[in-house]
């Protein structure tokens, strides 16, 4: 795993999320997050790459498999958050990563 590339790709995904989050924040409050699966990697290195990209993650979760739940940056809590998470996931998927969008209503 190229952790520097991971950081760079996460920075691009973060920027996509910030741009997508602009606009109306109507809708229901949610706790949506992008989940990232990077097998055969060191958890500490992945978390470090996420933090270096300016994003937040508590660490790998085994809840739905070995995924990292990554919170979107600078967005609201309704439709804005939904758009931000969707944009992050799309950017990371286009970069070749295994991602899922986790949706949860508050």
N, CA, C and O atoms as a GROMACS GRO file, in nm:
protein
  424
    1UNK      N    1   0.085  -0.118   0.000
    1UNK     CA    2   0.000   0.000   0.000
    1UNK      C    3   0.089   0.124   0.000
    1UNK      O    4   0.183   0.134   0.079
    2UNK      N    5   0.058   0.215  -0.088
    2UNK     CA    6   0.126   0.344  -0.094
    2UNK      C    7   0.045   0.442  -0.007
    2UNK      O    8  -0.055   0.498  -0.052
    3UNK      N    9   0.088   0.461   0.116
    3UNK     CA   10   0.014   0.544   0.210
    3UNK      C   11   0.014   0.692   0.170
    3UNK      O   12  -0.080   0.764   0.200
    4UNK      N   13   0.119   0.735   0.102
    4UNK     CA   14   0.124   0.874   0.054
    4UNK      C   15   0.016   0.895  -0.052
    4UNK      O   16  -0.052   0.997  -0.052
    5UNK      N   17   0.001   0.798  -0.142
    5UNK     CA   18  -0.104   0.806  -0.244
    5UNK      C   19  -0.242   0.803  -0.179
    5UNK      O   20  -0.332   0.875  -0.221
    6UNK      N   21  -0.258   0.721  -0.077
    6UNK     CA   22  -0.385   0.716  -0.005
    6UNK      C   23  -0.418   0.854   0.051
    6UNK      O   24  -0.532   0.901   0.037
    7UNK      N   25  -0.321   0.919   0.113
    7UNK     CA   26  -0.344   1.053   0.166
    7UNK      C   27  -0.383   1.149   0.055
    7UNK      O   28  -0.477   1.227   0.070
    8UNK      N   29  -0.311   1.145  -0.056
    8UNK     CA   30  -0.340   1.234  -0.168
    8UNK      C   31  -0.481   1.209  -0.223
    8UNK      O   32  -0.553   1.304  -0.254
    9UNK      N   33  -0.520   1.084  -0.235
    9UNK     CA   34  -0.654   1.051  -0.284
    9UNK      C   35  -0.761   1.095  -0.185
    9UNK      O   36  -0.868   1.140  -0.226
   10UNK      N   37  -0.734   1.082  -0.057
   10UNK     CA   38  -0.829   1.128   0.044
   10UNK      C   39  -0.842   1.280   0.043
   10UNK      O   40  -0.951   1.332   0.067
   11UNK      N   41  -0.735   1.351   0.015
   11UNK     CA   42  -0.742   1.497   0.004
   11UNK      C   43  -0.832   1.535  -0.113
   11UNK      O   44  -0.912   1.628  -0.101
   12UNK      N   45  -0.821   1.466  -0.224
   12UNK     CA   46  -0.907   1.491  -0.340
   12UNK      C   47  -1.053   1.461  -0.305
   12UNK      O   48  -1.143   1.535  -0.344
   13UNK      N   49  -1.075   1.352  -0.234
   13UNK     CA   50  -1.211   1.316  -0.193
   13UNK      C   51  -1.267   1.420  -0.096
   13UNK      O   52  -1.385   1.454  -0.103
   14UNK      N   53  -1.183   1.469  -0.008
   14UNK     CA   54  -1.226   1.574   0.087
   14UNK      C   55  -1.269   1.698   0.011
   14UNK      O   56  -1.372   1.757   0.042
   15UNK      N   57  -1.191   1.739  -0.088
   15UNK     CA   58  -1.225   1.857  -0.166
   15UNK      C   59  -1.357   1.837  -0.241
   15UNK      O   60  -1.439   1.928  -0.249
   16UNK      N   61  -1.377   1.718  -0.296
   16UNK     CA   62  -1.502   1.687  -0.364
   16UNK      C   63  -1.620   1.697  -0.267
   16UNK      O   64  -1.727   1.745  -0.303
   17UNK      N   65  -1.598   1.651  -0.145
   17UNK     CA   66  -1.703   1.657  -0.043
   17UNK      C   67  -1.736   1.801  -0.006
   17UNK      O   68  -1.854   1.836   0.008
   18UNK      N   69  -1.635   1.883   0.010
   18UNK     CA   70  -1.658   2.024   0.046
   18UNK      C   71  -1.739   2.093  -0.061
   18UNK      O   72  -1.832   2.167  -0.031
   19UNK      N   73  -1.704   2.069  -0.187
   19UNK     CA   74  -1.777   2.130  -0.298
   19UNK      C   75  -1.920   2.080  -0.306
   19UNK      O   76  -2.012   2.158  -0.329
   20UNK      N   77  -1.940   1.950  -0.286
   20UNK     CA   78  -2.073   1.891  -0.294
   20UNK      C   79  -2.162   1.934  -0.178
   20UNK      O   80  -2.285   1.935  -0.191
   21UNK      N   81  -2.103   1.967  -0.065
   21UNK     CA   82  -2.181   2.002   0.055
   21UNK      C   83  -2.246   2.140   0.045
   21UNK      O   84  -2.339   2.170   0.120
   22UNK      N   85  -2.196   2.223  -0.046
   22UNK     CA   86  -2.252   2.358  -0.059
   22UNK      C   87  -2.397   2.351  -0.100
   22UNK      O   88  -2.437   2.265  -0.178
   23UNK      N   89  -2.476   2.443  -0.047
   23UNK     CA   90  -2.617   2.450  -0.084
   23UNK      C   91  -2.707   2.415   0.032
   23UNK      O   92  -2.667   2.415   0.148
   24UNK      N   93  -2.831   2.386  -0.003
   24UNK     CA   94  -2.936   2.360   0.095
   24UNK      C   95  -2.902   2.241   0.185
   24UNK      O   96  -2.850   2.140   0.140
   25UNK      N   97  -2.934   2.257   0.313
   25UNK     CA   98  -2.911   2.148   0.408
   25UNK      C   99  -3.043   2.099   0.467
   25UNK      O  100  -3.049   2.065   0.586
   26UNK      N  101  -3.146   2.096   0.387
   26UNK     CA  102  -3.275   2.047   0.435
   26UNK      C  103  -3.269   1.897   0.457
   26UNK      O  104  -3.162   1.836   0.452
   27UNK      N  105  -3.383   1.839   0.481
   27UNK     CA  106  -3.388   1.695   0.499
   27UNK      C  107  -3.363   1.655   0.643
   27UNK      O  108  -3.346   1.740   0.731
   28UNK      N  109  -3.362   1.527   0.666
   28UNK     CA  110  -3.346   1.472   0.800
   28UNK      C  111  -3.199   1.473   0.843
   28UNK      O  112  -3.109   1.457   0.760
   29UNK      N  113  -3.178   1.491   0.971
   29UNK     CA  114  -3.042   1.481   1.026
   29UNK      C  115  -2.994   1.337   1.006
   29UNK      O  116  -3.070   1.242   1.022
   30UNK      N  117  -2.866   1.323   0.972
   30UNK     CA  118  -2.813   1.189   0.951
   30UNK      C  119  -2.669   1.180   0.998
   30UNK      O  120  -2.604   1.281   1.026
   31UNK      N  121  -2.622   1.059   1.007
   31UNK     CA  122  -2.485   1.031   1.049
   31UNK      C  123  -2.410   0.958   0.938
   31UNK      O  124  -2.327   0.871   0.965
   32UNK      N  125  -2.440   0.992   0.814
   32UNK     CA  126  -2.378   0.926   0.700
   32UNK      C  127  -2.226   0.938   0.706
   32UNK      O  128  -2.172   1.038   0.753
   33UNK      N  129  -2.160   0.836   0.658
   33UNK     CA  130  -2.013   0.834   0.653
   33UNK      C  131  -1.969   0.749   0.534
   33UNK      O  132  -2.042   0.662   0.487
   34UNK      N  133  -1.849   0.777   0.486
   34UNK     CA  134  -1.790   0.692   0.384
   34UNK      C  135  -1.711   0.583   0.456
   34UNK      O  136  -1.640   0.611   0.553
   35UNK      N  137  -1.723   0.462   0.409
   35UNK     CA  138  -1.643   0.355   0.465
   35UNK      C  139  -1.541   0.311   0.361
   35UNK      O  140  -1.573   0.300   0.243
   36UNK      N  141  -1.421   0.287   0.407
   36UNK     CA  142  -1.309   0.254   0.320
   36UNK      C  143  -1.251   0.120   0.362
   36UNK      O  144  -1.225   0.097   0.480
   37UNK      N  145  -1.232   0.032   0.265
   37UNK     CA  146  -1.170  -0.099   0.294
   37UNK      C  147  -1.036  -0.105   0.224
   37UNK      O  148  -1.027  -0.095   0.102
   38UNK      N  149  -0.932  -0.121   0.302
   38UNK     CA  150  -0.796  -0.135   0.248
   38UNK      C  151  -0.731  -0.255   0.316
   38UNK      O  152  -0.664  -0.240   0.418
   39UNK      N  153  -0.751  -0.374   0.259
   39UNK     CA  154  -0.698  -0.496   0.322
   39UNK      C  155  -0.546  -0.502   0.318
   39UNK      O  156  -0.481  -0.437   0.236
   40UNK      N  157  -0.493  -0.582   0.407
   40UNK     CA  158  -0.349  -0.608   0.415
   40UNK      C  159  -0.267  -0.481   0.438
   40UNK      O  160  -0.160  -0.462   0.381
   41UNK      N  161  -0.322  -0.394   0.524
   41UNK     CA  162  -0.252  -0.270   0.558
   41UNK      C  163  -0.240  -0.258   0.709
   41UNK      O  164  -0.309  -0.328   0.784
   42UNK      N  165  -0.152  -0.171   0.753
   42UNK     CA  166  -0.136  -0.144   0.896
   42UNK      C  167  -0.238  -0.038   0.936
   42UNK      O  168  -0.242   0.071   0.879
   43UNK      N  169  -0.319  -0.072   1.035
   43UNK     CA  170  -0.424   0.021   1.079
   43UNK      C  171  -0.367   0.157   1.117
   43UNK      O  172  -0.423   0.260   1.080
   44UNK      N  173  -0.257   0.159   1.190
   44UNK     CA  174  -0.200   0.286   1.234
   44UNK      C  175  -0.159   0.373   1.115
   44UNK      O  176  -0.172   0.495   1.120
   45UNK      N  177  -0.109   0.311   1.009
   45UNK     CA  178  -0.067   0.386   0.890
   45UNK      C  179  -0.188   0.440   0.814
   45UNK      O  180  -0.183   0.551   0.761
   46UNK      N  181  -0.295   0.362   0.808
   46UNK     CA  182  -0.416   0.408   0.739
   46UNK      C  183  -0.478   0.524   0.816
   46UNK      O  184  -0.515   0.625   0.755
   47UNK      N  185  -0.489   0.512   0.948
   47UNK     CA  186  -0.544   0.620   1.030
   47UNK      C  187  -0.458   0.746   1.017
   47UNK      O  188  -0.510   0.857   1.010
   48UNK      N  189  -0.328   0.728   1.014
   48UNK     CA  190  -0.238   0.842   0.996
   48UNK      C  191  -0.262   0.910   0.861
   48UNK      O  192  -0.263   1.033   0.853
   49UNK      N  193  -0.280   0.832   0.755
   49UNK     CA  194  -0.307   0.888   0.622
   49UNK      C  195  -0.438   0.964   0.621
   49UNK      O  196  -0.448   1.070   0.559
   50UNK      N  197  -0.539   0.911   0.689
   50UNK     CA  198  -0.669   0.978   0.698
   50UNK      C  199  -0.654   1.111   0.771
   50UNK      O  200  -0.706   1.213   0.725
   51UNK      N  201  -0.585   1.111   0.882
   51UNK     CA  202  -0.564   1.234   0.959
   51UNK      C  203  -0.481   1.335   0.881
   51UNK      O  204  -0.510   1.455   0.885
   52UNK      N  205  -0.379   1.289   0.810
   52UNK     CA  206  -0.296   1.379   0.729
   52UNK      C  207  -0.378   1.445   0.618
   52UNK      O  208  -0.344   1.555   0.573
   53UNK      N  209  -0.483   1.378   0.574
   53UNK     CA  210  -0.571   1.434   0.472
   53UNK      C  211  -0.670   1.534   0.532
   53UNK      O  212  -0.747   1.597   0.459
   54UNK      N  213  -0.668   1.547   0.664
   54UNK     CA  214  -0.760   1.640   0.729
   54UNK      C  215  -0.898   1.584   0.755
   54UNK      O  216  -0.995   1.659   0.766
   55UNK      N  217  -0.907   1.452   0.764
   55UNK     CA  218  -1.035   1.385   0.788
   55UNK      C  219  -1.032   1.314   0.922
   55UNK      O  220  -0.926   1.299   0.983
   56UNK      N  221  -1.150   1.270   0.969
   56UNK     CA  222  -1.160   1.206   1.099
   56UNK      C  223  -1.206   1.062   1.085
   56UNK      O  224  -1.299   1.031   1.011
   57UNK      N  225  -1.138   0.975   1.158
   57UNK     CA  226  -1.173   0.833   1.167
   57UNK      C  227  -1.121   0.781   1.300
   57UNK      O  228  -1.009   0.813   1.339
   58UNK      N  229  -1.200   0.702   1.369
   58UNK     CA  230  -1.157   0.646   1.498
   58UNK      C  231  -1.066   0.525   1.483
   58UNK      O  232  -0.997   0.488   1.578
   59UNK      N  233  -1.065   0.465   1.368
   59UNK     CA  234  -0.986   0.344   1.346
   59UNK      C  235  -1.070   0.243   1.270
   59UNK      O  236  -1.186   0.269   1.237
   60UNK      N  237  -1.012   0.130   1.244
   60UNK     CA  238  -1.084   0.026   1.169
   60UNK      C  239  -1.194  -0.033   1.254
   60UNK      O  240  -1.177  -0.056   1.374
   61UNK      N  241  -1.307  -0.057   1.191
   61UNK     CA  242  -1.420  -0.120   1.258
   61UNK      C  243  -1.446  -0.254   1.193
   61UNK      O  244  -1.431  -0.269   1.072
   62UNK      N  245  -1.483  -0.351   1.271
   62UNK     CA  246  -1.517  -0.483   1.218
   62UNK      C  247  -1.669  -0.502   1.212
   62UNK      O  248  -1.717  -0.612   1.186
   63UNK      N  249  -1.743  -0.395   1.236
   63UNK     CA  250  -1.889  -0.403   1.246
   63UNK      C  251  -1.952  -0.460   1.119
   63UNK      O  252  -2.036  -0.550   1.127
   64UNK      N  253  -1.913  -0.409   1.003
   64UNK     CA  254  -1.966  -0.460   0.875
   64UNK      C  255  -1.853  -0.521   0.792
   64UNK      O  256  -1.866  -0.537   0.671
   65UNK      N  257  -1.745  -0.552   0.858
   65UNK     CA  258  -1.624  -0.600   0.792
   65UNK      C  259  -1.513  -0.502   0.824
   65UNK      O  260  -1.536  -0.403   0.895
   66UNK      N  261  -1.394  -0.526   0.774
   66UNK     CA  262  -1.281  -0.440   0.809
   66UNK      C  263  -1.283  -0.307   0.731
   66UNK      O  264  -1.212  -0.291   0.632
   67UNK      N  265  -1.365  -0.215   0.777
   67UNK     CA  266  -1.380  -0.084   0.713
   67UNK      C  267  -1.342   0.028   0.809
   67UNK      O  268  -1.352   0.014   0.930
   68UNK      N  269  -1.299   0.139   0.750
   68UNK     CA  270  -1.273   0.262   0.823
   68UNK      C  271  -1.390   0.357   0.796
   68UNK      O  272  -1.416   0.389   0.680
   69UNK      N  273  -1.458   0.401   0.899
   69UNK     CA  274  -1.569   0.495   0.885
   69UNK      C  275  -1.510   0.636   0.888
   69UNK      O  276  -1.459   0.680   0.990
   70UNK      N  277  -1.518   0.705   0.776
   70UNK     CA  278  -1.458   0.837   0.762
   70UNK      C  279  -1.568   0.942   0.752
   70UNK      O  280  -1.656   0.935   0.666
   71UNK      N  281  -1.561   1.040   0.842
   71UNK     CA  282  -1.661   1.146   0.848
   71UNK      C  283  -1.634   1.251   0.742
   71UNK      O  284  -1.517   1.281   0.714
   72UNK      N  285  -1.738   1.308   0.682
   72UNK     CA  286  -1.717   1.412   0.581
   72UNK      C  287  -1.678   1.544   0.648
   72UNK      O  288  -1.716   1.570   0.762
   73UNK      N  289  -1.603   1.629   0.577
   73UNK     CA  290  -1.562   1.757   0.633
   73UNK      C  291  -1.663   1.867   0.601
   73UNK      O  292  -1.737   1.858   0.503
   74UNK      N  293  -1.666   1.969   0.681
   74UNK     CA  294  -1.736   2.094   0.653
   74UNK      C  295  -1.870   2.078   0.583
   74UNK      O  296  -1.887   2.123   0.470
   75UNK      N  297  -1.963   2.015   0.648
   75UNK     CA  298  -2.095   2.001   0.588
   75UNK      C  299  -2.200   2.013   0.698
   75UNK      O  300  -2.168   2.017   0.816
   76UNK      N  301  -2.323   2.019   0.656
   76UNK     CA  302  -2.432   2.025   0.752
   76UNK      C  303  -2.464   1.886   0.804
   76UNK      O  304  -2.379   1.798   0.809
   77UNK      N  305  -2.589   1.870   0.842
   77UNK     CA  306  -2.628   1.741   0.899
   77UNK      C  307  -2.743   1.675   0.826
   77UNK      O  308  -2.792   1.570   0.869
   78UNK      N  309  -2.788   1.733   0.717
   78UNK     CA  310  -2.898   1.675   0.640
   78UNK      C  311  -2.853   1.641   0.499
   78UNK      O  312  -2.762   1.561   0.478
   79UNK      N  313  -2.920   1.704   0.401
   79UNK     CA  314  -2.888   1.678   0.261
   79UNK      C  315  -2.744   1.713   0.227
   79UNK      O  316  -2.681   1.647   0.144
   80UNK      N  317  -2.691   1.815   0.292
   80UNK     CA  318  -2.552   1.855   0.268
   80UNK      C  319  -2.456   1.742   0.302
   80UNK      O  320  -2.362   1.715   0.227
   81UNK      N  321  -2.479   1.677   0.414
   81UNK     CA  322  -2.392   1.566   0.456
   81UNK      C  323  -2.405   1.448   0.359
   81UNK      O  324  -2.306   1.384   0.324
   82UNK      N  325  -2.527   1.422   0.317
   82UNK     CA  326  -2.551   1.314   0.220
   82UNK      C  327  -2.471   1.339   0.092
   82UNK      O  328  -2.404   1.248   0.041
   83UNK      N  329  -2.478   1.461   0.039
   83UNK     CA  330  -2.405   1.494  -0.083
   83UNK      C  331  -2.254   1.484  -0.063
   83UNK      O  332  -2.182   1.435  -0.150
   84UNK      N  333  -2.207   1.531   0.052
   84UNK     CA  334  -2.062   1.528   0.082
   84UNK      C  335  -2.011   1.384   0.087
   84UNK      O  336  -1.908   1.353   0.027
   85UNK      N  337  -2.080   1.298   0.156
   85UNK     CA  338  -2.037   1.158   0.169
   85UNK      C  339  -2.042   1.087   0.034
   85UNK      O  340  -1.952   1.010   0.000
   86UNK      N  341  -2.145   1.113  -0.042
   86UNK     CA  342  -2.158   1.052  -0.174
   86UNK      C  343  -2.043   1.096  -0.265
   86UNK      O  344  -1.988   1.015  -0.339
   87UNK      N  345  -2.008   1.224  -0.260
   87UNK     CA  346  -1.897   1.276  -0.342
   87UNK      C  347  -1.764   1.215  -0.299
   87UNK      O  348  -1.681   1.182  -0.384
   88UNK      N  349  -1.743   1.201  -0.168
   88UNK     CA  350  -1.620   1.139  -0.119
   88UNK      C  351  -1.608   0.996  -0.171
   88UNK      O  352  -1.503   0.955  -0.221
   89UNK      N  353  -1.716   0.922  -0.159
   89UNK     CA  354  -1.715   0.782  -0.200
   89UNK      C  355  -1.690   0.770  -0.351
   89UNK      O  356  -1.614   0.682  -0.394
   90UNK      N  357  -1.752   0.855  -0.428
   90UNK     CA  358  -1.733   0.851  -0.573
   90UNK      C  359  -1.587   0.879  -0.610
   90UNK      O  360  -1.531   0.811  -0.696
   91UNK      N  361  -1.527   0.979  -0.547
   91UNK     CA  362  -1.387   1.013  -0.574
   91UNK      C  363  -1.294   0.897  -0.538
   91UNK      O  364  -1.203   0.865  -0.614
   92UNK      N  365  -1.318   0.836  -0.424
   92UNK     CA  366  -1.232   0.725  -0.382
   92UNK      C  367  -1.253   0.601  -0.470
   92UNK      O  368  -1.158   0.530  -0.501
   93UNK      N  369  -1.376   0.577  -0.508
   93UNK     CA  370  -1.405   0.463  -0.596
   93UNK      C  371  -1.337   0.483  -0.732
   93UNK      O  372  -1.282   0.388  -0.788
   94UNK      N  373  -1.341   0.605  -0.784
   94UNK     CA  374  -1.276   0.634  -0.912
   94UNK      C  375  -1.124   0.618  -0.902
   94UNK      O  376  -1.057   0.589  -1.001
   95UNK      N  377  -1.070   0.638  -0.782
   95UNK     CA  378  -0.926   0.620  -0.760
   95UNK      C  379  -0.890   0.473  -0.738
   95UNK      O  380  -0.772   0.440  -0.724
   96UNK      N  381  -0.990   0.385  -0.737
   96UNK     CA  382  -0.964   0.242  -0.729
   96UNK      C  383  -0.981   0.177  -0.593
   96UNK      O  384  -0.940   0.062  -0.575
   97UNK      N  385  -1.039   0.248  -0.498
   97UNK     CA  386  -1.055   0.194  -0.363
   97UNK      C  387  -1.191   0.127  -0.346
   97UNK      O  388  -1.286   0.157  -0.418
   98UNK      N  389  -1.198   0.036  -0.250
   98UNK     CA  390  -1.323  -0.030  -0.214
   98UNK      C  391  -1.393   0.055  -0.108
   98UNK      O  392  -1.343   0.069   0.004
   99UNK      N  393  -1.507   0.111  -0.144
   99UNK     CA  394  -1.580   0.197  -0.050
   99UNK      C  395  -1.728   0.160  -0.048
   99UNK      O  396  -1.782   0.103  -0.142
  100UNK      N  397  -1.791   0.194   0.062
  100UNK     CA  398  -1.935   0.185   0.078
  100UNK      C  399  -1.981   0.315   0.143
  100UNK      O  400  -1.905   0.377   0.217
  101UNK      N  401  -2.103   0.355   0.116
  101UNK     CA  402  -2.160   0.470   0.185
  101UNK      C  403  -2.250   0.414   0.295
  101UNK      O  404  -2.342   0.337   0.269
  102UNK      N  405  -2.222   0.455   0.416
  102UNK     CA  406  -2.302   0.414   0.532
  102UNK      C  407  -2.405   0.524   0.557
  102UNK      O  408  -2.371   0.640   0.576
  103UNK      N  409  -2.533   0.484   0.558
  103UNK     CA  410  -2.642   0.579   0.583
  103UNK      C  411  -2.705   0.546   0.718
  103UNK      O  412  -2.735   0.431   0.748
  104UNK      N  413  -2.724   0.650   0.800
  104UNK     CA  414  -2.792   0.632   0.928
  104UNK      C  415  -2.869   0.759   0.961
  104UNK      O  416  -2.812   0.868   0.965
  105UNK      N  417  -2.998   0.744   0.985
  105UNK     CA  418  -3.082   0.856   1.026
  105UNK      C  419  -3.066   0.878   1.175
  105UNK      O  420  -3.056   0.782   1.252
  106UNK      N  421  -3.064   1.001   1.215
  106UNK     CA  422  -3.051   1.036   1.357
  106UNK      C  423  -3.187   1.035   1.422
  106UNK      O  424  -3.199   1.061   1.541
   0.00000   0.00000   0.00000
